[in-house]
């Protein structure tokens, strides 16, 4: 679980900025929103507000940046680091700084990195066991191509000489020059437990995921039926010859299949307009088509199974969010940018209310514009609300917990009136 993240000189955040998931112990409302199973009580949810261009999405990009740096050894080689540095200042030669504190397998870690773009990608990197209430214990520190401690200083120097832009975490996965199992756990947390969902995130093998994970399909059905979007969702499997009889473009599809190798370990996913239309997989030597079918009720109790092409963009967007919501329920930290994209505000409210009231061992952090969600009587605590606003081009992030908000106050009304900031500053348009 995420405890906190601090960052500086990255994208629109020039000054040191900190976001955390620590609850205010003085607030008693919605106590089930707190995970108190570990040494440190942590919030399960957070909503981040701000005007267009304030930096909300950049906050998500910061998390994506550090995730990519940790798990992809060639990440910095494929990007222009100067594009990530704060742009609205002359002669910015300061390093990008990011530090993440998190919990994995009941151990608390602090991982940090400082990256200079001049000289090229000079890196300081460190990992410690977080002492929480005690002193931190260093696991390793890397400055340039020097790492301490290491099992082989000569080998680690050679490794970093050849891979100066890679994280020690990713390199140690392949070449263990730091003899400590914690590096593998940290790598695994960033890779598998920190999930980022952007507006452009696509899930081309969503059907395959649902077909292989029965609990995920059950979760999807429960959510979709409670939101009254569909009576049921199923993955239907049909032999390809039978399926093609009803398709107008079957000849074209056959030509594609002739050029494509489908094995027991791989398949073909048809994806267009952000929709996973169907999958083709191999079962017992036979090509099988998998597709979503939504059972929906019509006039006079008539029911029909409809494919994904008949569903709205909002339904498709919700469908792509379901694996992320499920993973948050199962213990992962999930960050969703613009959670309301393509969906009705009331649908988002009910979706989050359902999720927030469900048993969950993970965390869900969303950026949003929807003020309807600022309902401390039913949906969120003030310490779960954050805002981002621009000051001289610099994004400033702060918590609603900084304000004295009584548990009977109408947060939405105060926010829309500008009491807490984070709203658009618009001049009159003549």
LUMVO-186018 format. One line per field, with one value per residue (C-alpha): x, z, y; residue in one letter; residue number from 1. Coordinates in Angstrom, 1 decimal. Example, Ala and Ser with C-alpha at 12.3 -4.5 7.8 and 13.67 -1.06 7.14 Angstrom:
c1: 12.3, 13.7
c3: 7.8, 7.1
c2: -4.5, -1.1
type: A, S
seq: 1, 2
//
This chain:
c1: 0.0, 1.1, 2.0, 3.2, 5.0, 7.1, 8.4, 10.1, 11.0, 9.0, 6.4, 4.4, 5.6, 8.7, 8.6, 8.7, 5.2, 3.9, 0.8, 0.0, -2.6, -2.5, -5.9, -6.6, -7.1, -9.5, -12.0, -14.4, -16.7, -16.5, -14.1, -14.3, -12.3, -9.2, -7.0, -5.7, -4.3, -0.6, 1.6, 0.5, -3.2, -3.8, -6.6, -8.1, -9.3, -8.4, -9.9, -7.8, -9.5, -8.3, -9.1, -8.2, -4.4, -3.8, -1.6, -3.9, -2.9, 0.7, 0.4, -0.6, 2.3, 4.8, 3.7, 3.9, 7.4, 8.8, 7.1, 8.6, 12.0, 12.0, 10.8, 12.1, 15.9, 15.8, 13.1, 15.3, 17.1, 13.7, 12.6, 13.9, 14.5, 14.3, 10.7, 9.9, 11.7, 9.8, 9.7, 8.6, 11.8, 15.1, 18.2, 16.7, 19.6, 18.1, 17.5, 14.1, 13.5, 10.9, 10.6, 7.9, 7.1, 5.0, 4.2, 4.7, 4.3, 4.1, 7.5, 7.8, 10.1, 11.4, 12.6, 14.0, 15.8, 17.4, 18.0, 20.1, 19.6, 22.9, 25.3, 23.2, 21.0, 23.4, 21.5, 21.4, 19.2, 18.5, 16.3, 15.7, 13.6, 11.3, 11.5, 8.0, 8.5, 12.2, 15.3, 15.3, 17.7, 19.6, 19.5, 21.6, 22.6, 23.8, 25.6, 26.5, 28.1, 29.0, 26.8, 27.0, 26.8, 27.5, 28.7, 31.1, 32.1, 34.0, 31.0, 28.5, 30.7, 30.9, 27.2, 26.3, 29.0, 27.2, 23.7, 24.1, 20.4, 18.9, 17.5, 19.5, 16.3, 15.7, 19.4, 19.6, 16.7, 19.0, 22.4, 22.2, 25.1, 23.2, 22.6, 19.2, 15.8, 14.1, 15.1, 13.1, 10.1, 10.3, 10.5, 7.5, 5.5, 6.1, 5.4, 2.4, 0.9, 1.1, -1.5, -1.9, -5.0, -4.9, -7.6, -5.7, -5.2, -6.4, -7.0, -6.9, -7.1, -9.9, -12.1, -9.2, -8.8, -12.5, -12.6, -9.6, -10.5, -13.9, -13.8, -13.2, -16.2, -18.3, -17.2, -17.9, -21.4, -22.2, -21.1, -22.8, -26.1, -26.1, -25.6, -28.4, -26.3, -26.9, -28.7, -25.6, -22.2, -20.7, -17.8, -19.3, -17.0, -17.9, -16.0, -14.6, -16.3, -19.7, -19.0, -17.9, -21.2, -22.8, -20.1, -20.0, -16.2, -15.4, -13.3, -11.1, -10.8, -9.8, -6.9, -5.7, -5.8, -3.8, -1.0, -1.2, 0.1, -2.2, -0.8, -1.8, 0.2, -1.0, -4.1, -5.5, -7.3, -9.6, -9.5, -11.1, -12.7, -11.3, -13.3, -12.1, -14.5, -13.4, -10.5, -9.4, -7.7, -6.7, -8.4, -7.7, -6.3, -9.5, -9.7, -12.3, -13.8, -14.4, -16.6, -18.5, -22.3, -24.5, -27.9, -30.4, -34.1, -36.5, -40.2, -42.5, -39.7, -38.0, -34.3, -31.5, -27.7, -25.9, -22.3, -19.9, -20.5, -24.0, -22.8, -22.2, -18.7, -19.5, -20.3, -17.1, -15.1, -16.6, -15.8, -12.1, -12.0, -13.4, -10.1, -8.5, -11.3, -11.0, -7.2, -7.8, -10.3, -7.7, -4.9, -3.2, -2.8, -4.7, -4.5, -7.1, -6.9, -10.2, -12.3, -15.5, -14.4, -17.4, -19.6, -22.5, -21.8, -24.6, -23.1, -19.6, -21.1, -22.9, -19.9, -17.6, -20.2, -20.5, -16.7, -16.0, -18.5, -17.1, -14.5, -11.1, -7.5, -6.1, -6.3, -8.0, -6.8, -8.7, -8.4, -11.8, -13.8, -17.0, -18.0, -20.9, -18.4, -17.6, -20.2, -18.8, -22.1, -22.2, -19.0, -15.7, -13.8, -12.2, -8.8, -9.4, -9.8, -6.9, -6.6, -4.1, -3.8, -1.4, 0.7, 3.1, 3.0, 3.9, 1.4, 0.7, -1.0, -2.7, -5.2, -8.6, -7.4, -5.5, -8.9, -11.1, -14.1, -16.8, -18.4, -21.7, -20.3, -21.3, -17.8, -19.2, -20.8, -17.6, -15.4, -17.7, -17.6, -13.8, -13.3, -10.7, -9.2, -8.6, -11.3, -11.0, -10.2, -12.2, -12.4, -15.7, -16.0, -17.3
c3: 0.0, -0.7, 2.3, 0.6, -2.4, -2.7, -5.9, -7.2, -10.5, -12.6, -15.2, -13.7, -10.1, -9.5, -5.7, -3.4, -3.3, -1.1, -1.3, 1.4, 2.4, 6.2, 7.9, 10.3, 13.7, 14.9, 12.1, 13.1, 10.1, 7.6, 9.7, 7.3, 4.8, 6.9, 6.7, 10.2, 9.8, 9.6, 11.9, 10.1, 9.5, 5.9, 3.9, 1.2, -1.1, -2.3, -4.8, -6.4, -7.8, -9.8, -12.7, -16.3, -16.7, -12.9, -12.9, -11.8, -14.7, -14.2, -10.7, -12.3, -14.8, -11.9, -10.5, -14.0, -14.4, -11.2, -12.0, -15.5, -14.2, -11.6, -13.8, -17.3, -17.6, -20.9, -19.9, -19.7, -22.9, -24.7, -23.4, -23.4, -19.7, -20.3, -21.3, -17.8, -16.0, -15.0, -18.0, -16.8, -15.4, -17.1, -16.9, -14.9, -14.1, -11.0, -10.7, -10.8, -7.3, -6.4, -3.2, -2.5, 0.8, 0.7, 2.3, 0.8, 2.6, 6.0, 5.4, 4.9, 2.3, 1.2, -2.4, -3.8, -6.9, -8.1, -11.8, -13.4, -17.1, -17.1, -17.0, -18.9, -16.6, -13.6, -11.0, -7.2, -6.1, -2.6, -0.8, 2.9, 5.3, 6.7, 10.5, 10.7, 14.4, 14.5, 12.4, 8.8, 7.8, 4.5, 2.1, -0.7, -2.0, -5.6, -6.7, -10.4, -10.9, -7.3, -5.1, -1.4, -0.1, -2.9, -3.2, -6.0, -6.4, -9.6, -11.2, -10.1, -11.5, -14.9, -14.8, -14.2, -16.7, -19.4, -18.1, -16.6, -17.1, -15.6, -12.1, -9.7, -8.9, -12.5, -13.0, -9.8, -11.0, -13.8, -12.2, -8.4, -7.3, -4.2, -2.1, -0.6, -1.3, -0.6, -4.0, -5.7, -3.5, -4.4, -8.1, -7.7, -5.9, -8.6, -11.4, -10.0, -7.1, -8.4, -11.2, -13.3, -15.5, -17.8, -20.2, -23.0, -21.2, -23.3, -22.3, -25.6, -23.8, -21.5, -22.7, -22.0, -18.5, -17.7, -19.2, -17.1, -13.8, -12.6, -9.6, -11.8, -13.9, -10.8, -9.6, -13.0, -13.0, -9.5, -10.3, -13.7, -12.4, -9.3, -11.6, -13.8, -16.9, -17.9, -16.5, -16.9, -18.7, -20.0, -22.2, -24.9, -26.8, -30.3, -32.8, -35.4, -38.5, -36.8, -35.7, -39.2, -40.8, -39.3, -40.2, -43.3, -43.3, -42.8, -45.9, -44.8, -41.3, -42.7, -44.7, -41.4, -39.6, -42.4, -41.8, -38.0, -35.8, -32.9, -30.3, -26.9, -25.3, -27.6, -29.3, -31.5, -30.1, -32.3, -30.9, -32.3, -30.9, -27.5, -27.5, -27.2, -29.9, -29.8, -29.1, -31.1, -29.1, -29.4, -27.3, -27.8, -31.3, -32.4, -33.0, -30.7, -30.8, -27.4, -27.1, -24.5, -24.5, -22.5, -21.6, -21.6, -20.9, -23.4, -24.0, -22.2, -20.4, -23.7, -23.2, -25.7, -25.7, -27.3, -28.3, -27.3, -30.5, -29.2, -25.9, -25.2, -24.8, -21.1, -20.6, -22.4, -20.3, -17.1, -18.4, -18.9, -15.3, -13.7, -13.6, -11.9, -9.4, -8.8, -8.2, -5.7, -3.9, -3.8, -2.3, -5.0, -5.2, -8.3, -9.6, -12.2, -14.1, -14.8, -13.5, -14.9, -18.5, -20.8, -17.8, -16.1, -12.8, -11.0, -12.4, -11.0, -7.7, -7.3, -8.6, -6.1, -3.3, -4.1, -4.1, -1.0, 1.0, -0.2, 1.7, 0.3, 1.2, -1.4, -2.4, -5.1, -6.0, -8.7, -10.3, -11.1, -11.7, -10.2, -7.2, -6.6, -5.0, -2.2, 0.1, 3.5, 4.8, 2.4, 0.3, 1.4, 4.4, 4.1, 4.5, 1.3, -0.7, -2.4, -4.8, -7.3, -8.5, -10.4, -8.9, -11.4, -13.6, -10.6, -9.6, -5.9, -4.3, -0.9, 1.2, 2.3, 5.7, 5.9, 6.5, 9.5, 8.0, 10.5, 9.7, 9.1, 6.5, 2.9, 1.3, -2.2, -1.7, -0.1, -2.9, -5.7, -3.9, -4.0, -0.3, -0.6, -4.0, -6.8, -9.0, -12.4, -12.3, -15.3, -16.5, -18.1, -21.7, -23.7
c2: 0.0, 3.5, 5.7, 8.8, 10.1, 13.3, 14.9, 18.0, 19.6, 17.2, 18.2, 21.1, 20.5, 22.7, 22.9, 19.9, 18.4, 15.6, 13.4, 10.9, 8.4, 9.1, 9.5, 12.3, 10.5, 13.2, 12.3, 9.6, 9.5, 6.6, 4.7, 1.7, 3.8, 3.2, 0.1, -0.4, -3.9, -2.8, -0.7, 2.5, 3.2, 4.1, 5.5, 3.2, 6.0, 9.5, 11.9, 14.6, 17.8, 20.8, 23.0, 22.0, 22.5, 22.5, 19.4, 16.6, 14.4, 15.3, 13.9, 10.6, 10.9, 11.3, 7.9, 6.4, 7.9, 6.3, 3.0, 2.9, 3.9, 1.1, -1.7, -0.8, -0.8, 1.2, 3.7, 6.8, 5.9, 6.2, 9.5, 13.1, 13.8, 17.6, 17.1, 15.9, 18.8, 21.9, 24.2, 27.6, 28.8, 29.8, 27.6, 24.8, 22.5, 21.0, 17.2, 15.5, 14.1, 11.5, 9.5, 6.8, 5.2, 2.1, -1.2, -4.6, -8.0, -6.1, -4.4, -0.6, 0.8, 4.2, 4.3, 7.5, 8.7, 12.0, 12.3, 15.1, 15.8, 17.7, 15.8, 13.3, 11.2, 11.3, 9.3, 9.0, 6.2, 4.7, 2.2, 1.9, 0.0, 2.7, 2.7, 4.3, 5.4, 4.4, 5.1, 4.1, 1.3, 1.7, -1.2, 0.4, 3.7, 4.3, 7.5, 7.4, 4.0, 3.4, 1.2, 0.5, -2.1, -4.5, -8.1, -7.1, -3.5, -4.1, -5.9, -3.3, -0.5, -2.3, -3.0, 0.7, 1.9, -0.1, 0.9, 4.4, 5.3, 2.2, 1.8, -0.4, -2.2, -3.4, -4.2, -6.2, -8.3, -9.6, -9.2, -9.5, -7.3, -6.2, -9.3, -8.5, -10.0, -6.6, -5.3, -8.0, -7.2, -3.6, -4.4, -6.6, -3.9, -1.3, -3.9, -5.7, -3.7, -0.1, 0.1, 3.3, 3.8, 6.8, 8.1, 6.3, 3.0, 0.1, -3.5, -5.5, -8.8, -7.9, -10.8, -13.2, -11.8, -12.3, -15.8, -17.0, -15.3, -16.4, -14.1, -11.1, -12.0, -12.4, -8.9, -7.4, -8.9, -7.7, -4.1, -3.9, -5.4, -3.1, -0.1, -1.5, -1.4, -5.1, -8.1, -10.2, -10.3, -13.5, -14.6, -16.8, -19.3, -20.4, -22.5, -20.1, -21.8, -21.5, -18.0, -16.8, -17.9, -14.8, -12.3, -10.2, -9.8, -13.5, -13.7, -10.8, -12.3, -15.7, -14.0, -12.4, -15.7, -17.3, -14.8, -15.2, -17.9, -18.8, -21.3, -22.6, -19.7, -16.9, -15.6, -12.9, -9.9, -7.8, -4.3, -1.1, 2.1, 1.2, -2.0, -5.6, -6.9, -10.5, -12.9, -16.0, -18.6, -22.3, -24.9, -28.6, -27.8, -25.9, -22.2, -20.7, -17.2, -15.5, -12.5, -10.5, -10.9, -8.5, -9.9, -7.0, -6.7, -5.2, -4.7, -7.1, -8.9, -9.8, -10.6, -10.6, -11.1, -8.1, -7.9, -5.1, -3.1, -2.3, -0.8, 2.9, 4.5, 4.9, 1.2, 0.3, 2.7, 1.2, -2.3, -1.3, 0.1, -3.1, -5.0, -2.0, -1.8, -5.5, -5.3, -2.4, -4.6, -7.4, -5.3, -3.3, 0.5, 1.7, 5.2, 6.3, 9.6, 11.3, 8.5, 10.1, 10.1, 9.2, 8.3, 10.0, 11.7, 9.7, 6.4, 7.4, 8.3, 5.0, 3.0, 4.6, 4.3, 0.6, 0.2, 2.3, 0.3, -3.0, -5.0, -3.9, -4.5, -2.1, 1.6, 3.6, 7.1, 9.0, 12.4, 14.0, 17.1, 15.8, 17.9, 15.5, 13.1, 15.6, 14.1, 13.5, 12.1, 9.2, 8.9, 10.6, 11.9, 15.4, 13.7, 11.7, 14.9, 16.7, 19.6, 20.9, 24.5, 26.6, 29.4, 31.1, 28.0, 25.8, 23.1, 23.2, 20.1, 20.2, 18.2, 19.4, 18.1, 21.4, 23.2, 23.0, 21.1, 20.1, 16.7, 18.5, 21.0, 20.9, 20.5, 20.6, 24.0, 25.4, 24.1, 25.4, 28.8, 28.8, 28.4, 25.7, 26.7, 24.3, 25.7, 27.5, 31.2, 32.5, 36.0, 37.2, 36.3, 39.3
type: X, X, X, X, X, X, X, X, X, X, X, X, X, X, X, X, X, X, X, X, X, X, X, X, X, X, X, X, X, X, X, X, X, X, X, X, X, X, X, X, X, X, X, X, X, X, X, X, X, X, X, X, X, X, X, X, X, X, X, X, X, X, X, X, X, X, X, X, X, X, X, X, X, X, X, X, X, X, X, X, X, X, X, X, X, X, X, X, X, X, X, X, X, X, X, X, X, X, X, X, X, X, X, X, X, X, X, X, X, X, X, X, X, X, X, X, X, X, X, X, X, X, X, X, X, X, X, X, X, X, X, X, X, X, X, X, X, X, X, X, X, X, X, X, X, X, X, X, X, X, X, X, X, X, X, X, X, X, X, X, X, X, X, X, X, X, X, X, X, X, X, X, X, X, X, X, X, X, X, X, X, X, X, X, X, X, X, X, X, X, X, X, X, X, X, X, X, X, X, X, X, X, X, X, X, X, X, X, X, X, X, X, X, X, X, X, X, X, X, X, X, X, X, X, X, X, X, X, X, X, X, X, X, X, X, X, X, X, X, X, X, X, X, X, X, X, X, X, X, X, X, X, X, X, X, X, X, X, X, X, X, X, X, X, X, X, X, X, X, X, X, X, X, X, X, X, X, X, X, X, X, X, X, X, X, X, X, X, X, X, X, X, X, X, X, X, X, X, X, X, X, X, X, X, X, X, X, X, X, X, X, X, X, X, X, X, X, X, X, X, X, X, X, X, X, X, X, X, X, X, X, X, X, X, X, X, X, X, X, X, X, X, X, X, X, X, X, X, X, X, X, X, X, X, X, X, X, X, X, X, X, X, X, X, X, X, X, X, X, X, X, X, X, X, X, X, X, X, X, X, X, X, X, X, X, X, X, X, X, X, X, X, X, X, X, X, X, X, X, X, X, X, X, X, X, X, X, X, X, X, X, X, X, X, X, X, X, X, X, X, X, X, X, X, X, X, X, X, X, X
seq: 1, 2, 3, 4, 5, 6, 7, 8, 9, 10, 11, 12, 13, 14, 15, 16, 17, 18, 19, 20, 21, 22, 23, 24, 25, 26, 27, 28, 29, 30, 31, 32, 33, 34, 35, 36, 37, 38, 39, 40, 41, 42, 43, 44, 45, 46, 47, 48, 49, 50, 51, 52, 53, 54, 55, 56, 57, 58, 59, 60, 61, 62, 63, 64, 65, 66, 67, 68, 69, 70, 71, 72, 73, 74, 75, 76, 77, 78, 79, 80, 81, 82, 83, 84, 85, 86, 87, 88, 89, 90, 91, 92, 93, 94, 95, 96, 97, 98, 99, 100, 101, 102, 103, 104, 105, 106, 107, 108, 109, 110, 111, 112, 113, 114, 115, 116, 117, 118, 119, 120, 121, 122, 123, 124, 125, 126, 127, 128, 129, 130, 131, 132, 133, 134, 135, 136, 137, 138, 139, 140, 141, 142, 143, 144, 145, 146, 147, 148, 149, 150, 151, 152, 153, 154, 155, 156, 157, 158, 159, 160, 161, 162, 163, 164, 165, 166, 167, 168, 169, 170, 171, 172, 173, 174, 175, 176, 177, 178, 179, 180, 181, 182, 183, 184, 185, 186, 187, 188, 189, 190, 191, 192, 193, 194, 195, 196, 197, 198, 199, 200, 201, 202, 203, 204, 205, 206, 207, 208, 209, 210, 211, 212, 213, 214, 215, 216, 217, 218, 219, 220, 221, 222, 223, 224, 225, 226, 227, 228, 229, 230, 231, 232, 233, 234, 235, 236, 237, 238, 239, 240, 241, 242, 243, 244, 245, 246, 247, 248, 249, 250, 251, 252, 253, 254, 255, 256, 257, 258, 259, 260, 261, 262, 263, 264, 265, 266, 267, 268, 269, 270, 271, 272, 273, 274, 275, 276, 277, 278, 279, 280, 281, 282, 283, 284, 285, 286, 287, 288, 289, 290, 291, 292, 293, 294, 295, 296, 297, 298, 299, 300, 301, 302, 303, 304, 305, 306, 307, 308, 309, 310, 311, 312, 313, 314, 315, 316, 317, 318, 319, 320, 321, 322, 323, 324, 325, 326, 327, 328, 329, 330, 331, 332, 333, 334, 335, 336, 337, 338, 339, 340, 341, 342, 343, 344, 345, 346, 347, 348, 349, 350, 351, 352, 353, 354, 355, 356, 357, 358, 359, 360, 361, 362, 363, 364, 365, 366, 367, 368, 369, 370, 371, 372, 373, 374, 375, 376, 377, 378, 379, 380, 381, 382, 383, 384, 385, 386, 387, 388, 389, 390, 391, 392, 393, 394, 395, 396, 397, 398, 399, 400, 401, 402, 403, 404, 405, 406, 407, 408, 409, 410, 411, 412, 413, 414, 415, 416, 417, 418, 419, 420, 421, 422, 423, 424, 425, 426, 427, 428, 429, 430
//
